Amino acid sequence: QHFAPDPDEGVVASARNTKDEKQPATPLPSAAPAAKAEVKTAGEPTPAPAPTTQGTQVAESQAAKPADKNDAEKLAVKSDAVKNSAPVNAKPAVKTDKTAEEKKPKKTKEQRATERKEEREKRLAENKENKATELRIFNQGSYYETVIYRAARFLDKAAGDFGFAMILIGMFMLGVWFVRSGVMEDTRAHLPLFRKMALIGLPLGIGIGLLGSMIAMSHTPGDRHDGWGMARGVSTIGNLPACLGYVGMVVLMLHSSTVLSFIRVLGPVGRMALTNYLTQSLICSIYFYGYAMGHWGMPRAQQVLFVLAVYAAQIAFSHWWLSKFRYGPMEWFWRGFTYRQIPKFRR
């Protein structure tokens, strides 16, 4: 009745409807906003309202109002019950979980020790299996198998070597300073500096290294509490003073008038450092890997003898080569690439 004004009400009904629109009432769950009433001109018959979606929804809502009242009340009661029951049900659940955690028996010292032992044994078994696989591939595998095995472990090894790489970069930068400052060009004029480096750096560096060795000498596979990580950290700290001490000692030996001057025999090896480095990689690859001679897994004592033999051969080769040529082969190539001109090769 409100939305279909009586013909006698005329403009008054329309005004009342407009006023009611400005004061919206609380809608029922299925009610829609009220439609505007049309203004009737006096003396004219009131036309039937046009069927609109909004008007249809309002009419349906008004028609169903008596039937929906009880349903709306029931829905409101259910909604309040859900709202009130949600927190009540949630709190006991949290308390129940906390109570279950509190009632969970704590592990005894013996149980924790047993778990650590089992974990260590598991890691030892995994490490043993990995070592067996590595020995088989490197000692008997093809070149392709060796590359695939190395590539699969490259990321793990690179992540572990990242910190050590930062230390090496610092050492290289220190060497650059020694060269660019002129210290290495005229070592005789800087003998007091090298003497201090030897007298301070060697005892300090070796002492720190011995301290790290007292913590742990080697890593026990599968044991994360063997102190190996701390030992490596301490030894790394001692590397810098020890390195500077060795440099100072070698320079002092070069300028010595005693038997210590025999170290000059290593001069040609240093002038061909890049060539000798790559040659060592080639020799070791051929000698140790399975795609060639297959001596991977050689005991440490035999490795020391192998190193002495290869280095002695390189000393002899470097002396012979530099008696014929001005540079080592790789040094000649690198010098030409750096200066963009071909240097003289033969003497």
C-alpha positions as CSV (number, residue, x, y, z in Angstrom):
1,Q,0.0,0.0,0.0
2,H,2.8,2.4,0.8
3,F,4.4,1.9,-2.7
4,A,1.0,2.1,-4.6
5,P,-0.5,5.5,-3.4
6,D,-4.3,6.0,-3.4
7,P,-5.6,8.4,-6.1
8,D,-7.1,10.6,-3.3
9,E,-3.7,11.2,-1.7
10,G,-2.2,12.8,-4.8
11,V,0.9,14.8,-4.3
12,V,0.9,14.4,-0.5
13,A,1.4,10.6,-0.9
14,S,4.3,11.3,-3.2
15,A,5.9,13.7,-0.8
16,R,5.5,11.3,2.0
17,N,7.2,8.5,0.0
18,T,10.0,10.8,-0.9
19,K,10.6,11.7,2.8
20,D,10.6,8.0,3.7
21,E,13.3,7.4,1.1
22,K,15.6,9.8,2.9
23,Q,15.2,7.9,6.1
24,P,15.9,4.3,5.2
25,A,14.5,1.7,7.4
26,T,16.4,-1.5,8.4
27,P,15.7,-3.9,5.5
28,L,14.7,-7.5,6.0
29,P,17.1,-10.2,4.7
30,S,15.4,-10.4,1.4
31,A,14.1,-6.8,1.1
32,A,15.2,-4.3,-1.6
33,P,15.3,-0.5,-1.4
34,A,11.9,1.2,-1.8
35,A,11.0,2.5,-5.2
36,K,10.0,6.1,-5.8
37,A,6.3,6.9,-6.2
38,E,5.2,8.9,-9.2
39,V,3.7,12.4,-8.7
40,K,0.0,12.5,-9.7
41,T,-1.4,15.6,-11.4
42,A,-4.7,16.6,-10.0
43,G,-7.7,15.5,-12.1
44,E,-5.8,12.8,-14.0
45,P,-6.2,9.1,-13.4
46,T,-3.3,7.4,-11.7
47,P,-1.6,5.1,-14.2
48,A,-0.5,1.7,-13.1
49,P,3.2,1.6,-12.0
50,A,5.6,0.1,-14.6
51,P,6.8,-3.3,-13.7
52,T,10.5,-2.9,-12.6
53,T,12.9,-5.3,-11.0
54,Q,13.2,-3.1,-7.9
55,G,9.4,-2.7,-7.6
56,T,8.9,-6.4,-8.1
57,Q,11.4,-7.3,-5.4
58,V,9.8,-4.9,-3.0
59,A,6.3,-6.2,-3.8
60,E,7.4,-9.8,-3.3
61,S,9.1,-8.8,-0.1
62,Q,6.0,-7.1,1.2
63,A,3.8,-10.0,0.1
64,A,6.1,-12.5,1.9
65,K,6.5,-10.4,5.0
66,P,4.1,-12.3,7.2
67,A,5.6,-15.6,6.2
68,D,9.3,-14.5,6.4
69,K,9.0,-12.9,9.8
70,N,9.4,-16.2,11.7
71,D,12.1,-17.3,9.3
72,A,14.0,-14.1,9.9
73,E,13.8,-14.4,13.6
74,K,15.0,-18.0,13.4
75,L,17.9,-17.0,11.2
76,A,18.9,-14.2,13.6
77,V,18.8,-16.6,16.5
78,K,21.0,-19.1,14.6
79,S,23.5,-16.4,13.6
80,D,23.8,-15.2,17.2
81,A,24.3,-18.8,18.3
82,V,27.1,-19.3,15.8
83,K,28.8,-16.1,16.8
84,N,28.6,-16.8,20.5
85,S,29.6,-20.4,20.1
86,A,32.7,-19.9,17.9
87,P,35.0,-18.4,20.5
88,V,33.8,-20.8,23.1
89,N,34.6,-23.8,21.0
90,A,38.0,-22.4,19.9
91,K,39.4,-21.7,23.4
92,P,39.1,-25.3,24.7
93,A,40.7,-26.6,21.5
94,V,43.8,-24.4,22.1
95,K,43.9,-25.4,25.8
96,T,43.6,-29.1,24.7
97,D,46.6,-28.7,22.4
98,K,48.6,-27.0,25.1
99,T,47.6,-29.7,27.5
100,A,48.7,-32.4,25.1
101,E,52.0,-30.7,24.7
102,E,52.5,-30.4,28.4
103,K,51.6,-34.0,28.9
104,K,54.0,-35.1,26.2
105,P,56.9,-36.8,28.0
106,K,60.3,-35.0,27.8
107,K,63.2,-37.0,26.4
108,T,65.8,-38.1,28.9
109,K,69.5,-37.5,28.6
110,E,70.0,-41.1,27.6
111,Q,67.3,-40.9,24.9
112,R,68.9,-37.8,23.4
113,A,72.3,-39.4,23.4
114,T,70.8,-42.5,21.7
115,E,69.2,-40.3,19.0
116,R,72.5,-38.5,18.4
117,K,74.3,-41.8,18.1
118,E,71.7,-43.1,15.6
119,E,72.0,-39.9,13.6
120,R,75.8,-40.1,13.6
121,E,75.7,-43.8,12.5
122,K,73.3,-42.8,9.7
123,R,75.6,-40.1,8.5
124,L,78.6,-42.4,8.6
125,A,76.7,-44.9,6.5
126,E,75.7,-42.2,4.0
127,N,79.3,-40.9,3.9
128,K,80.7,-44.4,3.4
129,E,78.3,-45.0,0.5
130,N,79.2,-41.7,-1.1
131,K,82.9,-42.4,-0.8
132,A,82.5,-45.8,-2.4
133,T,80.6,-44.2,-5.3
134,E,83.2,-41.5,-5.7
135,L,86.0,-44.1,-5.7
136,R,84.3,-46.2,-8.3
137,I,83.6,-43.3,-10.6
138,F,87.0,-41.6,-10.3
139,N,89.0,-44.8,-10.4
140,Q,87.1,-46.7,-13.1
141,G,84.5,-44.3,-14.6
142,S,84.6,-42.6,-18.0
143,Y,85.3,-38.9,-18.5
144,Y,81.5,-38.3,-19.0
145,E,80.7,-40.0,-15.7
146,T,83.3,-38.0,-13.9
147,V,81.9,-34.7,-15.3
148,I,78.3,-35.6,-14.4
149,Y,79.4,-36.6,-10.9
150,R,81.3,-33.3,-10.4
151,A,78.5,-31.2,-11.9
152,A,75.9,-32.7,-9.5
153,R,77.9,-31.6,-6.5
154,F,79.1,-28.3,-7.9
155,L,76.5,-26.0,-6.2
156,D,77.0,-27.6,-2.7
157,K,80.8,-27.2,-3.0
158,A,80.5,-23.7,-4.4
159,A,78.4,-22.6,-1.5
160,G,80.9,-24.1,1.0
161,D,83.8,-22.5,-0.8
162,F,82.3,-19.0,-1.0
163,G,83.6,-17.8,2.3
164,F,87.1,-19.1,1.5
165,A,87.0,-17.4,-1.9
166,M,86.5,-14.1,-0.1
167,I,89.7,-14.7,1.9
168,L,91.6,-15.5,-1.3
169,I,90.4,-12.3,-2.9
170,G,91.7,-10.4,0.1
171,M,95.1,-12.2,-0.2
172,F,95.3,-11.3,-3.9
173,M,94.6,-7.7,-3.1
174,L,97.3,-7.7,-0.5
175,G,99.7,-9.1,-3.2
176,V,98.7,-6.3,-5.6
177,W,99.6,-3.7,-2.9
178,F,103.1,-5.3,-2.5
179,V,103.7,-5.0,-6.2
180,R,102.2,-1.6,-6.9
181,S,103.8,0.0,-3.9
182,G,107.3,-0.9,-5.2
183,V,108.1,-3.2,-2.3
184,M,108.6,-6.2,-4.5
185,E,110.5,-4.3,-7.2
186,D,113.3,-3.4,-4.8
187,T,113.3,-6.0,-2.1
188,R,116.8,-5.2,-0.9
189,A,115.7,-1.7,0.1
190,H,112.9,-3.1,2.1
191,L,114.7,-5.9,3.9
192,P,113.8,-4.5,7.4
193,L,110.1,-4.8,6.5
194,F,110.5,-8.4,5.3
195,R,112.5,-9.2,8.5
196,K,109.7,-7.9,10.7
197,M,107.2,-9.9,8.6
198,A,109.2,-13.1,9.2
199,L,109.9,-12.6,12.9
200,I,106.3,-11.6,13.8
201,G,104.2,-13.4,11.2
202,L,105.7,-16.9,11.4
203,P,105.4,-17.4,15.2
204,L,102.0,-15.8,15.3
205,G,100.5,-17.7,12.3
206,I,102.0,-21.1,13.2
207,G,100.9,-20.6,16.8
208,I,97.3,-20.0,15.8
209,G,97.5,-22.9,13.5
210,L,98.7,-25.2,16.3
211,L,95.8,-24.0,18.5
212,G,93.4,-25.0,15.8
213,S,95.0,-28.4,15.5
214,M,94.6,-28.9,19.2
215,I,90.8,-28.5,18.8
216,A,90.6,-31.1,15.9
217,M,93.0,-32.6,13.4
218,S,90.4,-34.0,11.0
219,H,86.7,-34.2,10.4
220,T,84.8,-37.3,11.6
221,P,82.2,-38.0,8.9
222,G,78.7,-37.9,10.4
223,D,79.7,-36.1,13.6
224,R,78.7,-32.4,13.7
225,H,80.1,-31.9,17.2
226,D,83.7,-33.0,16.6
227,G,85.0,-29.4,16.6
228,W,86.2,-29.5,13.0
229,G,84.4,-26.3,12.1
230,M,85.9,-24.3,15.0
231,A,89.3,-25.7,14.2
232,R,89.1,-24.6,10.6
233,G,88.0,-21.1,11.6
234,V,90.9,-20.7,14.0
235,S,93.4,-22.0,11.4
236,T,92.0,-19.6,8.8
237,I,92.7,-16.7,11.1
238,G,96.3,-17.8,11.4
239,N,96.7,-18.1,7.6
240,L,97.3,-14.4,7.0
241,P,100.2,-13.8,9.5
242,A,101.7,-17.1,8.4
243,C,101.5,-16.2,4.7
244,L,103.2,-12.8,5.4
245,G,105.9,-14.5,7.5
246,Y,106.7,-17.0,4.7
247,V,107.0,-14.2,2.1
248,G,109.4,-12.4,4.5
249,M,111.4,-15.5,5.0
250,V,111.7,-16.3,1.3
251,V,112.9,-12.7,0.5
252,L,115.5,-12.9,3.3
253,M,116.8,-16.2,1.9
254,L,117.1,-14.8,-1.6
255,H,119.4,-12.0,-0.3
256,S,121.3,-14.3,2.0
257,S,125.0,-15.0,1.4
258,T,124.8,-18.4,3.2
259,V,123.5,-21.7,2.0
260,L,120.0,-20.5,2.4
261,S,120.4,-18.7,-0.9
262,F,119.8,-22.1,-2.7
263,I,116.1,-21.0,-2.8
264,R,117.0,-19.1,-5.9
265,V,116.7,-22.3,-7.8
266,L,112.9,-21.8,-7.6
267,G,113.1,-18.5,-9.6
268,P,112.3,-20.0,-13.1
269,V,109.4,-21.9,-11.6
270,G,107.9,-18.7,-10.4
271,R,108.4,-17.0,-13.7
272,M,106.4,-19.8,-15.4
273,A,103.8,-20.0,-12.6
274,L,100.7,-20.1,-14.9
275,T,102.2,-22.7,-17.2
276,N,103.3,-24.9,-14.3
277,Y,99.9,-24.6,-12.6
278,L,98.0,-25.8,-15.7
279,T,100.6,-28.5,-16.3
280,Q,100.1,-29.8,-12.7
281,S,96.3,-30.0,-13.4
282,L,96.9,-31.9,-16.6
283,I,99.4,-34.4,-15.1
284,C,97.2,-35.1,-12.1
285,S,94.1,-35.5,-14.2
286,I,95.8,-38.1,-16.4
287,Y,97.5,-39.9,-13.5
288,F,94.6,-40.1,-11.0
289,Y,91.3,-40.4,-12.9
290,G,89.8,-43.6,-14.3
291,Y,89.6,-42.4,-17.9
292,A,93.4,-42.5,-17.9
293,M,95.7,-44.2,-15.4
294,G,93.2,-44.6,-12.6
295,H,95.2,-44.0,-9.4
296,W,92.5,-42.2,-7.5
297,G,92.5,-43.1,-3.8
298,M,96.3,-43.2,-3.4
299,P,97.5,-43.1,0.2
300,R,98.7,-39.8,1.6
301,A,102.3,-40.9,2.0
302,Q,102.5,-41.9,-1.6
303,Q,100.9,-38.6,-2.6
304,V,103.8,-36.7,-0.9
305,L,106.3,-38.7,-3.0
306,F,104.2,-38.0,-6.2
307,V,104.2,-34.2,-5.4
308,L,108.0,-34.1,-4.9
309,A,108.6,-36.0,-8.2
310,V,106.3,-33.7,-10.2
311,Y,107.7,-30.5,-8.7
312,A,111.3,-31.6,-9.2
313,A,110.5,-32.3,-12.9
314,Q,108.9,-28.8,-13.2
315,I,112.0,-27.1,-11.7
316,A,114.2,-28.8,-14.3
317,F,111.8,-28.1,-17.2
318,S,111.4,-24.4,-16.2
319,H,115.2,-23.9,-16.2
320,W,115.5,-25.6,-19.6
321,W,112.6,-23.7,-21.1
322,L,113.7,-20.2,-20.0
323,S,117.2,-20.9,-21.3
324,K,115.6,-21.0,-24.8
325,F,112.7,-18.7,-24.5
326,R,111.9,-15.4,-22.9
327,Y,108.5,-16.5,-21.4
328,G,106.7,-19.7,-20.6
329,P,104.1,-20.7,-23.2
330,M,101.1,-19.6,-21.3
331,E,102.8,-16.5,-20.0
332,W,103.7,-15.5,-23.5
333,F,100.0,-16.0,-24.6
334,W,98.6,-14.1,-21.6
335,R,101.1,-11.2,-22.1
336,G,100.1,-10.8,-25.7
337,F,96.4,-10.9,-24.9
338,T,96.8,-8.3,-22.1
339,Y,98.8,-5.8,-24.2
340,R,97.2,-6.6,-27.6
341,Q,100.6,-7.2,-29.3
342,I,102.7,-10.2,-29.9
343,P,105.8,-10.2,-27.6
344,K,109.1,-11.7,-28.6
345,F,109.2,-15.3,-27.7
346,R,112.7,-16.7,-28.4
347,R,115.8,-15.3,-26.8
